[in-house]
């Protein structure tokens, strides 16, 4: 059986995601496994809907099996996000399929080799020491060394390839050139393929009648149902709580936290005390750090994610959804996979690593549940079950 793996966020699932899955089928995929971010995404934010709602959309859009890319790796930088995604996908798929702006797997593979070079790492470190922005420094060095321009999905693809090489995985890679709106484009552009950012903008602005133009109809129906039930998130609800958290802490409290340094910690604590209006990120912006990096720092501080937490693979993976093909695949792969796939809390392995992973997941869910249109407690999310389709 030819199995394609798609590392994803589906925040939310839209026509571009449907095109990716349909193309995987056209290229010979007999099953499509989606390794999908849980309740936090790489932007350092809560996902627009919880992982089970988004898994239901993924199944409606053509996926056969949806496994969680768990927190905190789901909200980590590209290197750790990719490492976790590849680790899981390699256990269930023989090909990782992803969209990229470049659309050239050979060029991305060569770029991955260049980025793995010790000289690249040394030059990157030197640029950061000179106060260059983290993302800008990476792009500048890569573009100068390859003579090509790269965008966000290209970098993720490069990190997937690098991760597979580090892990000794024999998984193959294919890419599809991204069409329509760019990854972070917040505006609606011409055509039916919009960015997830723009689609979330429609939701937050109350322009939900247009969702069916840019999402498969069944996925739009699922998302609108969640909206009516108060199950979509809006981080504006917790702005004051975020500021209060940092007012009650000082930078020394965060010395072991992942993706943060003393400078960022000091800036966050200072800005939290200076004002009580608006999102904290608005007063934190600098040329050196991207908004995503700052949001990750805030989220990791609030949930206590340490550097050691993201440096190792997950202790278990949650089953989020499956149809009959996915269930058959999971049953077969479970016999040979080193990854523990669970369907409920009672199945979590009794190990320190698994306990720590669950602890961090619950902390995230406490924030997520407060961000929902109708606030609930974290237990509501823990009690939810995988979405099973025929």
Steps between C-alpha positions, in 0.01 A plus 500: 500500500634842401458734798556875478558700819405866526635704792237764558319753715167531313433826680240469350479245217454682168497444124879504479515208746235316299709551185807356676312185608335458159840531332643237734221266385572582137866412556410156629428537872279217620484655845566852629624547857488853639728581793313806623586757768301471818346796680793737437663583168845610390403868509502462878122533521202286586356335192176648369316180603596206715689204354195272475293756309791555260550123467135466401559760229810313382304175464226685311773640273640160407738389778485138618687526829567808715765480773594784732826689472489571874581801711758642558655391169197631308582855615879471473733651240530335159788271603313338791158509331647318200695250710186395687286488185753290309546266796127422504444498123792262443326236712183501289580628150757432230490850346468844659307731267499875555421825324781746433544829323798363306332175393835333424594207725853471358573866574358468851709187563816685392406791727454257790853372443637856500311590819643193673857613433702614803602814314135599460441462874809704583403783267145501636629524857729785400214693341288461813788627712498810277136560601348377173143369511476122539280429197664766284848366572399147403338608174790731408767232538299233320408726209858619457637144505244358256411798283128438559219668691310303765177542695350350815386165361832454321679533834268247663563258214875544541464428872298183426781371278767593756303328778462178301875491436581558867257228606626251243151476348467353152173684435468664159401859424282659235384860474225690324538860393277721712240692300276791600560713810834486679532331839464813719290711266234658717299636208250324278647471150348397169413131471367222721826425682559734789745485790383365834589843642253674268229243574543549875465872434159439342392308810621764748341778291166319488513452123421128522270488195810494278657194663341261250688677220836410651434177692344167394130531581498225763803653673333841505189339649706339778678827577180705504342244734792542738462878479130476594590283801759752618786258431726721287780695666580867516815590693370854563299341781815431702707813432460623858581158644820485294610841625416408859707182474813690401438776755516232769833364373847631432749405224697267729193275525546406135868407475426138402212574265529392135535754217569792730806690620554756774442788261159373386398411855589847629317667213184295553485567873569870449239545225241307701534756779503809280151472357177310544353562156504273194695185423839483668669408171421847363734665752768233465573519127864545398701445181703227668214265590201392293151520647487118495820479705360744757166318519680169552703657779183627670321165466801297617544725804134467596502121466852445635650331193871440553771457238527133591128450430534566126843339454364144513226324299148464647430215741162432340271627226124554516270346243280789384298340223478215250281341237495128416818526290675691776394252768632209296829682442532589868430142607771371268760765579448483877658155498829633366504867604711618795252783556219447751167616351225553756129573477428609860675631810495159669729365228786745568822306573608501864837666445648831620525627140134421431391659827692816413348513151150463643569767763602752232200406287262569791665837566446594136139383515437726800598797283318365194174446689505859630554625145186332367190698417328319786759440771527151641750314717785291363324175595251568219782459248659201673170310490455537124539187287648427157277563200417163341352483151402205282 
